[in-house]
Amino acid sequence: MEARFRMSDPVHGLAGIAETLSKQLDNHTSELAFVNKQIQFHRRHSVARSDEAKGASSSELKAVQSPSLEEDGSSILTDIEQFQ
């Protein structure tokens, strides 16, 4: 096998091919790490946006909460009329 690679690359032979593959592996490993960091960033960003949306909808719900059982029915009618 070494003889075959020595014919295709007489200066470096098999060692040159191994070095080239090692460099490619290092490059791809670095690229994979970068892509994984991007994925983590976008996941955190989407979770934060989803939490913001949930926070807005829960605050909207708090503003429209029905009155407690201790309150009289007149406040319920006022709330209903407000949305009509």
DOFI-857023 format. One record per atom (N, C-alpha, C): residue in three letters; chain; atom name; z, x, y. Coordinates in nm, 3 decimals. Layout:
<site ALA, A, CA, <Z, X, Y>>;
...
//
This chain:
<site MET, A, N, <0.000, 0.084, -0.118>>;
<site MET, A, CA, <0.000, 0.000, 0.000>>;
<site MET, A, C, <0.000, 0.089, 0.126>>;
<site GLU, A, N, <0.083, 0.192, 0.126>>;
<site GLU, A, CA, <0.086, 0.284, 0.240>>;
<site GLU, A, C, <-0.051, 0.343, 0.266>>;
<site ALA, A, N, <-0.125, 0.375, 0.160>>;
<site ALA, A, CA, <-0.259, 0.434, 0.175>>;
<site ALA, A, C, <-0.353, 0.335, 0.243>>;
<site ARG, A, N, <-0.343, 0.207, 0.206>>;
<site ARG, A, CA, <-0.429, 0.105, 0.267>>;
<site ARG, A, C, <-0.400, 0.095, 0.418>>;
<site PHE, A, N, <-0.272, 0.091, 0.455>>;
<site PHE, A, CA, <-0.237, 0.080, 0.597>>;
<site PHE, A, C, <-0.269, 0.209, 0.672>>;
<site ARG, A, N, <-0.261, 0.322, 0.602>>;
<site ARG, A, CA, <-0.294, 0.450, 0.664>>;
<site ARG, A, C, <-0.444, 0.453, 0.698>>;
<site MET, A, N, <-0.527, 0.385, 0.615>>;
<site MET, A, CA, <-0.671, 0.380, 0.644>>;
<site MET, A, C, <-0.698, 0.294, 0.767>>;
<site SER, A, N, <-0.626, 0.181, 0.781>>;
<site SER, A, CA, <-0.649, 0.094, 0.896>>;
<site SER, A, C, <-0.589, 0.152, 1.024>>;
<site ASP, A, N, <-0.479, 0.227, 1.012>>;
<site ASP, A, CA, <-0.415, 0.289, 1.129>>;
<site ASP, A, C, <-0.372, 0.430, 1.088>>;
<site PRO, A, N, <-0.462, 0.527, 1.102>>;
<site PRO, A, CA, <-0.433, 0.662, 1.052>>;
<site PRO, A, C, <-0.316, 0.733, 1.121>>;
<site VAL, A, N, <-0.282, 0.694, 1.241>>;
<site VAL, A, CA, <-0.175, 0.764, 1.313>>;
<site VAL, A, C, <-0.038, 0.712, 1.269>>;
<site HIS, A, N, <-0.022, 0.579, 1.267>>;
<site HIS, A, CA, <0.111, 0.522, 1.241>>;
<site HIS, A, C, <0.126, 0.464, 1.100>>;
<site GLY, A, N, <0.021, 0.420, 1.042>>;
<site GLY, A, CA, <0.028, 0.366, 0.905>>;
<site GLY, A, C, <0.121, 0.247, 0.895>>;
<site LEU, A, N, <0.193, 0.241, 0.784>>;
<site LEU, A, CA, <0.284, 0.130, 0.756>>;
<site LEU, A, C, <0.399, 0.125, 0.858>>;
<site ALA, A, N, <0.446, 0.241, 0.901>>;
<site ALA, A, CA, <0.556, 0.246, 0.999>>;
<site ALA, A, C, <0.513, 0.180, 1.130>>;
<site GLY, A, N, <0.389, 0.200, 1.171>>;
<site GLY, A, CA, <0.339, 0.138, 1.294>>;
<site GLY, A, C, <0.334, -0.013, 1.283>>;
<site ILE, A, N, <0.293, -0.061, 1.166>>;
<site ILE, A, CA, <0.287, -0.206, 1.145>>;
<site ILE, A, C, <0.429, -0.263, 1.142>>;
<site ALA, A, N, <0.522, -0.194, 1.078>>;
<site ALA, A, CA, <0.661, -0.241, 1.074>>;
<site ALA, A, C, <0.719, -0.245, 1.215>>;
<site GLU, A, N, <0.688, -0.144, 1.295>>;
<site GLU, A, CA, <0.738, -0.141, 1.432>>;
<site GLU, A, C, <0.679, -0.256, 1.514>>;
<site THR, A, N, <0.550, -0.281, 1.498>>;
<site THR, A, CA, <0.485, -0.392, 1.568>>;
<site THR, A, C, <0.548, -0.525, 1.529>>;
<site LEU, A, N, <0.570, -0.544, 1.399>>;
<site LEU, A, CA, <0.632, -0.668, 1.353>>;
<site LEU, A, C, <0.775, -0.682, 1.403>>;
<site SER, A, N, <0.846, -0.570, 1.409>>;
<site SER, A, CA, <0.982, -0.573, 1.461>>;
<site SER, A, C, <0.985, -0.613, 1.608>>;
<site LYS, A, N, <0.892, -0.560, 1.686>>;
<site LYS, A, CA, <0.882, -0.598, 1.828>>;
<site LYS, A, C, <0.848, -0.746, 1.843>>;
<site GLN, A, N, <0.755, -0.793, 1.760>>;
<site GLN, A, CA, <0.719, -0.935, 1.765>>;
<site GLN, A, C, <0.839, -1.023, 1.730>>;
<site LEU, A, N, <0.916, -0.980, 1.628>>;
<site LEU, A, CA, <1.035, -1.055, 1.589>>;
<site LEU, A, C, <1.136, -1.059, 1.702>>;
<site ASP, A, N, <1.156, -0.945, 1.770>>;
<site ASP, A, CA, <1.248, -0.941, 1.885>>;
<site ASP, A, C, <1.201, -1.034, 1.997>>;
<site ASN, A, N, <1.071, -1.032, 2.024>>;
<site ASN, A, CA, <1.015, -1.119, 2.128>>;
<site ASN, A, C, <1.034, -1.266, 2.093>>;
<site HIS, A, N, <1.006, -1.300, 1.968>>;
<site HIS, A, CA, <1.020, -1.440, 1.927>>;
<site HIS, A, C, <1.167, -1.484, 1.925>>;
<site THR, A, N, <1.256, -1.393, 1.888>>;
<site THR, A, CA, <1.399, -1.424, 1.891>>;
<site THR, A, C, <1.446, -1.451, 2.033>>;
<site SER, A, N, <1.400, -1.369, 2.126>>;
<site SER, A, CA, <1.436, -1.389, 2.268>>;
<site SER, A, C, <1.379, -1.521, 2.319>>;
<site GLU, A, N, <1.256, -1.550, 2.281>>;
<site GLU, A, CA, <1.194, -1.675, 2.324>>;
<site GLU, A, C, <1.268, -1.796, 2.266>>;
<site LEU, A, N, <1.309, -1.786, 2.140>>;
<site LEU, A, CA, <1.384, -1.895, 2.077>>;
<site LEU, A, C, <1.518, -1.916, 2.148>>;
<site ALA, A, N, <1.586, -1.808, 2.183>>;
<site ALA, A, CA, <1.713, -1.819, 2.256>>;
<site ALA, A, C, <1.692, -1.887, 2.390>>;
<site PHE, A, N, <1.584, -1.851, 2.459>>;
<site PHE, A, CA, <1.554, -1.912, 2.589>>;
<site PHE, A, C, <1.526, -2.062, 2.573>>;
<site VAL, A, N, <1.448, -2.098, 2.473>>;
<site VAL, A, CA, <1.415, -2.239, 2.450>>;
<site VAL, A, C, <1.541, -2.317, 2.413>>;
<site ASN, A, N, <1.629, -2.259, 2.332>>;
<site ASN, A, CA, <1.754, -2.326, 2.297>>;
<site ASN, A, C, <1.841, -2.349, 2.420>>;
<site LYS, A, N, <1.843, -2.252, 2.513>>;
<site LYS, A, CA, <1.918, -2.271, 2.638>>;
<site LYS, A, C, <1.858, -2.384, 2.721>>;
<site GLN, A, N, <1.726, -2.392, 2.724>>;
<site GLN, A, CA, <1.661, -2.502, 2.796>>;
<site GLN, A, C, <1.696, -2.636, 2.733>>;
<site ILE, A, N, <1.695, -2.643, 2.602>>;
<site ILE, A, CA, <1.729, -2.768, 2.532>>;
<site ILE, A, C, <1.871, -2.808, 2.565>>;
<site GLN, A, N, <1.965, -2.713, 2.562>>;
<site GLN, A, CA, <2.104, -2.743, 2.596>>;
<site GLN, A, C, <2.116, -2.794, 2.739>>;
<site PHE, A, N, <2.044, -2.728, 2.830>>;
<site PHE, A, CA, <2.048, -2.771, 2.970>>;
<site PHE, A, C, <2.000, -2.915, 2.984>>;
<site HIS, A, N, <1.887, -2.946, 2.921>>;
<site HIS, A, CA, <1.831, -3.081, 2.934>>;
<site HIS, A, C, <1.917, -3.185, 2.863>>;
<site ARG, A, N, <1.980, -3.148, 2.754>>;
<site ARG, A, CA, <2.073, -3.241, 2.688>>;
<site ARG, A, C, <2.190, -3.271, 2.778>>;
<site ARG, A, N, <2.249, -3.165, 2.838>>;
<site ARG, A, CA, <2.361, -3.188, 2.929>>;
<site ARG, A, C, <2.319, -3.270, 3.049>>;
<site HIS, A, N, <2.200, -3.243, 3.101>>;
<site HIS, A, CA, <2.150, -3.316, 3.216>>;
<site HIS, A, C, <2.127, -3.463, 3.182>>;
<site SER, A, N, <2.072, -3.490, 3.065>>;
<site SER, A, CA, <2.047, -3.629, 3.027>>;
<site SER, A, C, <2.178, -3.702, 3.000>>;
<site VAL, A, N, <2.278, -3.633, 2.945>>;
<site VAL, A, CA, <2.409, -3.695, 2.923>>;
<site VAL, A, C, <2.474, -3.726, 3.057>>;
<site ALA, A, N, <2.462, -3.632, 3.152>>;
<site ALA, A, CA, <2.521, -3.656, 3.284>>;
<site ALA, A, C, <2.453, -3.774, 3.352>>;
<site ARG, A, N, <2.321, -3.783, 3.341>>;
<site ARG, A, CA, <2.250, -3.896, 3.402>>;
<site ARG, A, C, <2.288, -4.026, 3.333>>;
<site SER, A, N, <2.304, -4.021, 3.201>>;
<site SER, A, CA, <2.343, -4.140, 3.128>>;
<site SER, A, C, <2.484, -4.183, 3.166>>;
<site ASP, A, N, <2.574, -4.083, 3.185>>;
<site ASP, A, CA, <2.711, -4.115, 3.228>>;
<site ASP, A, C, <2.711, -4.174, 3.369>>;
<site GLU, A, N, <2.625, -4.121, 3.456>>;
<site GLU, A, CA, <2.615, -4.176, 3.592>>;
<site GLU, A, C, <2.568, -4.321, 3.586>>;
<site ALA, A, N, <2.470, -4.347, 3.501>>;
<site ALA, A, CA, <2.419, -4.483, 3.489>>;
<site ALA, A, C, <2.527, -4.576, 3.434>>;
<site LYS, A, N, <2.602, -4.527, 3.337>>;
<site LYS, A, CA, <2.710, -4.607, 3.281>>;
<site LYS, A, C, <2.818, -4.630, 3.386>>;
<site GLY, A, N, <2.846, -4.526, 3.465>>;
<site GLY, A, CA, <2.947, -4.538, 3.570>>;
<site GLY, A, C, <2.906, -4.641, 3.673>>;
<site ALA, A, N, <2.779, -4.644, 3.709>>;
<site ALA, A, CA, <2.730, -4.741, 3.808>>;
<site ALA, A, C, <2.738, -4.881, 3.750>>;
<site SER, A, N, <2.699, -4.897, 3.625>>;
<site SER, A, CA, <2.703, -5.032, 3.568>>;
<site SER, A, C, <2.845, -5.079, 3.548>>;
<site SER, A, N, <2.939, -4.988, 3.514>>;
<site SER, A, CA, <3.077, -5.031, 3.497>>;
<site SER, A, C, <3.140, -5.064, 3.632>>;
<site SER, A, N, <3.103, -4.991, 3.738>>;
<site SER, A, CA, <3.157, -5.024, 3.870>>;
<site SER, A, C, <3.101, -5.156, 3.919>>;
<site GLU, A, N, <2.974, -5.184, 3.885>>;
<site GLU, A, CA, <2.917, -5.313, 3.920>>;
<site GLU, A, C, <2.990, -5.424, 3.845>>;
<site LEU, A, N, <3.023, -5.397, 3.718>>;
<site LEU, A, CA, <3.096, -5.497, 3.640>>;
<site LEU, A, C, <3.235, -5.519, 3.697>>;
<site LYS, A, N, <3.301, -5.413, 3.744>>;
<site LYS, A, CA, <3.435, -5.428, 3.802>>;
<site LYS, A, C, <3.430, -5.515, 3.926>>;
<site ALA, A, N, <3.322, -5.505, 4.002>>;
<site ALA, A, CA, <3.310, -5.584, 4.124>>;
<site ALA, A, C, <3.288, -5.731, 4.092>>;
<site VAL, A, N, <3.237, -5.760, 3.972>>;
<site VAL, A, CA, <3.205, -5.898, 3.936>>;
<site VAL, A, C, <3.298, -5.949, 3.826>>;
<site GLN, A, N, <3.413, -5.887, 3.809>>;
<site GLN, A, CA, <3.504, -5.929, 3.703>>;
<site GLN, A, C, <3.554, -6.070, 3.729>>;
<site SER, A, N, <3.574, -6.141, 3.622>>;
<site SER, A, CA, <3.628, -6.276, 3.637>>;
<site SER, A, C, <3.776, -6.268, 3.671>>;
<site PRO, A, N, <3.827, -6.368, 3.740>>;
<site PRO, A, CA, <3.967, -6.365, 3.780>>;
<site PRO, A, C, <4.058, -6.378, 3.658>>;
<site SER, A, N, <4.181, -6.335, 3.673>>;
<site SER, A, CA, <4.276, -6.346, 3.563>>;
<site SER, A, C, <4.318, -6.491, 3.544>>;
<site LEU, A, N, <4.385, -6.516, 3.434>>;
<site LEU, A, CA, <4.428, -6.653, 3.403>>;
<site LEU, A, C, <4.534, -6.702, 3.501>>;
<site GLU, A, N, <4.601, -6.611, 3.568>>;
<site GLU, A, CA, <4.705, -6.651, 3.662>>;
<site GLU, A, C, <4.647, -6.710, 3.790>>;
<site GLU, A, N, <4.523, -6.677, 3.823>>;
<site GLU, A, CA, <4.462, -6.727, 3.946>>;
<site GLU, A, C, <4.416, -6.871, 3.926>>;
<site ASP, A, N, <4.406, -6.943, 4.037>>;
<site ASP, A, CA, <4.360, -7.081, 4.026>>;
<site ASP, A, C, <4.209, -7.086, 4.014>>;
<site GLY, A, N, <4.155, -7.199, 3.983>>;
<site GLY, A, CA, <4.013, -7.216, 3.959>>;
<site GLY, A, C, <3.928, -7.205, 4.083>>;
<site SER, A, N, <3.987, -7.214, 4.202>>;
<site SER, A, CA, <3.908, -7.210, 4.324>>;
<site SER, A, C, <3.841, -7.074, 4.343>>;
<site SER, A, N, <3.907, -6.967, 4.302>>;
<site SER, A, CA, <3.846, -6.836, 4.317>>;
<site SER, A, C, <3.727, -6.821, 4.223>>;
<site ILE, A, N, <3.729, -6.886, 4.109>>;
<site ILE, A, CA, <3.615, -6.883, 4.017>>;
<site ILE, A, C, <3.495, -6.949, 4.082>>;
<site LEU, A, N, <3.517, -7.064, 4.146>>;
<site LEU, A, CA, <3.407, -7.134, 4.212>>;
<site LEU, A, C, <3.349, -7.049, 4.326>>;
<site THR, A, N, <3.436, -6.982, 4.400>>;
<site THR, A, CA, <3.390, -6.897, 4.509>>;
<site THR, A, C, <3.302, -6.784, 4.455>>;
<site ASP, A, N, <3.341, -6.725, 4.344>>;
<site ASP, A, CA, <3.264, -6.617, 4.283>>;
<site ASP, A, C, <3.128, -6.669, 4.236>>;
<site ILE, A, N, <3.126, -6.787, 4.176>>;
<site ILE, A, CA, <3.001, -6.845, 4.126>>;
<site ILE, A, C, <2.907, -6.877, 4.243>>;
<site GLU, A, N, <2.960, -6.935, 4.349>>;
<site GLU, A, CA, <2.879, -6.969, 4.464>>;
<site GLU, A, C, <2.820, -6.843, 4.530>>;
<site GLN, A, N, <2.892, -6.735, 4.523>>;
<site GLN, A, CA, <2.849, -6.611, 4.584>>;
<site GLN, A, C, <2.721, -6.558, 4.517>>;
<site PHE, A, N, <2.701, -6.583, 4.391>>;
<site PHE, A, CA, <2.585, -6.532, 4.319>>;
<site PHE, A, C, <2.470, -6.630, 4.312>>;
<site GLN, A, N, <2.487, -6.747, 4.367>>;
<site GLN, A, CA, <2.378, -6.847, 4.361>>;
<site GLN, A, C, <2.287, -6.835, 4.479>>;
//
